[in-house]
């Protein structure tokens, strides 16, 4: 499996327009593409102007064929008018030699991930909530982390109320970055999973495979009761699903 995340920031109040384009143009386009298994548009629960298009593919080759076909750029052109302006400005001279300043739209960022393992369940037809857990894995420990995820973490997730699907991926660009994607019926089930300590216990089981910097943080917070931020922190982000479609 192969996952693409297209991350963008939108102008205020433009998400209804984005959703309409996603439902009426982007999803039908993806449905025609060979190898596309699932597509969803998600919105950050923290930043209302932050959205992601997540697509799952049966292979990297088919995902790259989609990009090379021009279909991705065509879809991007549809939503570009609704993207937030970046901090960069274009300066140009008009014919009457007046200086003109124009904001430059902020371009979406695209990240790709190779699938390592998933829960083996069908993707839910109408998912409501999605959680992305990003981790930095110690060099040379990805295989062991994958084994722990498969044998210890996945069985717990599959038996957790509300968790409909889980998959583990690794970044195509950074072999030490891993993302666990879980799809939920609602946020309350996810919050219960976290508040009852299940997530913390699972993270602790895999901590020896995580980066040395993150292990140091975990040990120091436990012993000293401090809250420490590092560049290798486990990043947990929560998203509401605005639109989704699974393809056979």
Buried (B, 14 or more C-beta within 10 A) or exposed (E): BBBBBBBBBBBEEBBEBBBEBBBEBBBEBBEEBEBBBBBBBBBBEEEEBBBBBBBBBBBBEBBBBBEEEEBBEEBBEBBBEBBBEEEEEEEEEEEEEEEEEEEEBBEBEBBBBBBBBBBEEEBBEEBBBBBBBBBBBBEEBBEBBBEBBBEEBBEBBBEBEBBBBBBBBBBBEEEBBBBBBBBBBEBEBBEEBEEEEBBEEBBEBBEEBBBEBBBEBBEEEEEEEEEEEEEBBBEEBBBBBBBBBBBE
